[in-house]
Amino acid sequence: MIFSKKTTSNDAKGSDGLTLGTRERRLLSETSHIEEELVPSFVRPIFLIISVLIVLFLIWAAVAQMKEVAHAPGEIIPNGFIKVVQHLDGGIVSKIAVEERSLVEPGQVVMTLDGAQVKAELLQMQTRQENLRLRTERLKSFVDGRRPNFGPDSAGWSLLETGQWQLLQTQNAARASAIAILDNQALQKKQRIEQLTQSLQIAREQLALTSELSAMREELGAKRLINRTVLLETRRAKVTAIGEIERLTEEIGIVKKELLEIKARRADIINQLRRDAMNEYGSARAEMAEVAEQVKRLQDKVYRLDIRAPIRGWVHDLKVKTIGQVIQPGALIMQVVSDKVVVEAEVQISARDIGFVKVGQPVNLRVTSYDYARYGIGKGFLKLVSASSVVGPDGIPYYKGLIELTNQYVGNVPSNHPMQPGMTVEAEILTGQKTMLQYLVKPVIDVLSMSFYER
């Protein structure tokens, strides 16, 4: 045995103890000497310093706070006045004058459609409208019997005006010819009436003479102074004169009646020509009103070939990006977001983070259009979280979150770096805090919590 047991009378407790002999003390002295030779003296302070640093690190890790964040990608969206740009008729795109996020002014042409067909239809309809205008003026002048006034609007339509002039001359010539024929017939009847009137006057004078002669011979015959044959001849001459007067009177009446019929026929022809012209005039006016509506409609279509911005703002969600692309009637072309509108951020919150996300939590926004290391980040808070998840195009579900921004710009100058609709962002939602020590021991705790289980 190396150790020997001794009993000492000086032990106050009276218990047995172990004492080292001379040989044991010599061995311990040699062991200490060997340790001093193996471990240099300058290492001990290093070990001490390291131990102190470890203790200090653990103390710092126990009190140092780390932010827990949920990363959510998204984009800036408008929250306010948005104008949807559509096209009533649709067509083929011939020119695109803007790009996504371009700033446009009210009435600025943002896109142009091919208008060859509608412009040809408009020219055809305008030609028809001008022809109807000249036609109505021709008919009105024919009815009124005056020279037509085609006006300065006919400039550039000389062929149409010439055609209407020729038609008017033809109408006037036809009317004049018909009236001339009737006037000639009426003149003949008047001349016949004059002849018959003269003959009637002669017949009446002859009757007067015959009547006087007959009266004289009747007296002589009563006295038997003349031959009865002479008396009968006188009577016959009187009857003949009366018959001639009656015949002439009747013929004059017939000729006058024929003259009245000619005059009536003349008036009827004039009135009929006027009625026909007025009916044609009314039809032309009605057709002219219809054509005017069609011209107005085609002019509107030509005007709409240039698609204009309704308000001052930013182009957003531009759907048409290719020349020659066909736009369907009423299809959405783009949105124009007013430059006065308040913007927000719509983000996609991962399903694994939704349990830690709550409305009202602060959010830091990194706008990809602006270097956050140079211009800073945006601030806001979580305003809304969707009640259920949405499956994205990649098949991964996410929750929609709406972030209200503290400022509408990045940096210190509002006008230099505004946040605009369509800008992509990376949101950091501050979900909580924990110490560095908790962060370091979490993997160990997770491993231990999963280790002591058995199926």
Buried (B, 14 or more C-beta within 10 A) or exposed (E): EEEEEEEEEEEEEEEEEEEEEEEBEEEEEEEEEEEEEEEEEEEEEEEEEEEEEEEEBEEEBEEEEBEBBBEBBBBBBBBEBBBEBBBEBBBBBBBBBBEEBBBBEEEBBBBBBBBEEBBEBBEEBBBBBBBBBBBBBBBBBBBEEEEBEBEEEBEEBEEBBEBBBEBBEEBBEEBEEBBEBBBEBBEBBBEBBEBBBEBBEBBBEBBEEBBEEBEEBEEBBEEEEBEEEEBEEBBEBBEBBBEBBEBBBEBBEBBBEBBEBBBEBBEEBBEEBBEBBBEBBEBBBEBBEEBBEBBEBBBEBBEBBBBBBBBBBBBBBBEBEEEEEEBEEEEBBBBBBBBEBEBBBBBBBBEEBBEBBEEEBBBBBBBEBBEBEEBBBBBBBBBEBEEEBEEEEEEEEBBBBBBBBEEBBBBEEEEEBBBBBBBEBBBBBBBEEEBBBBEEEEEEEEEEEEEEEEE
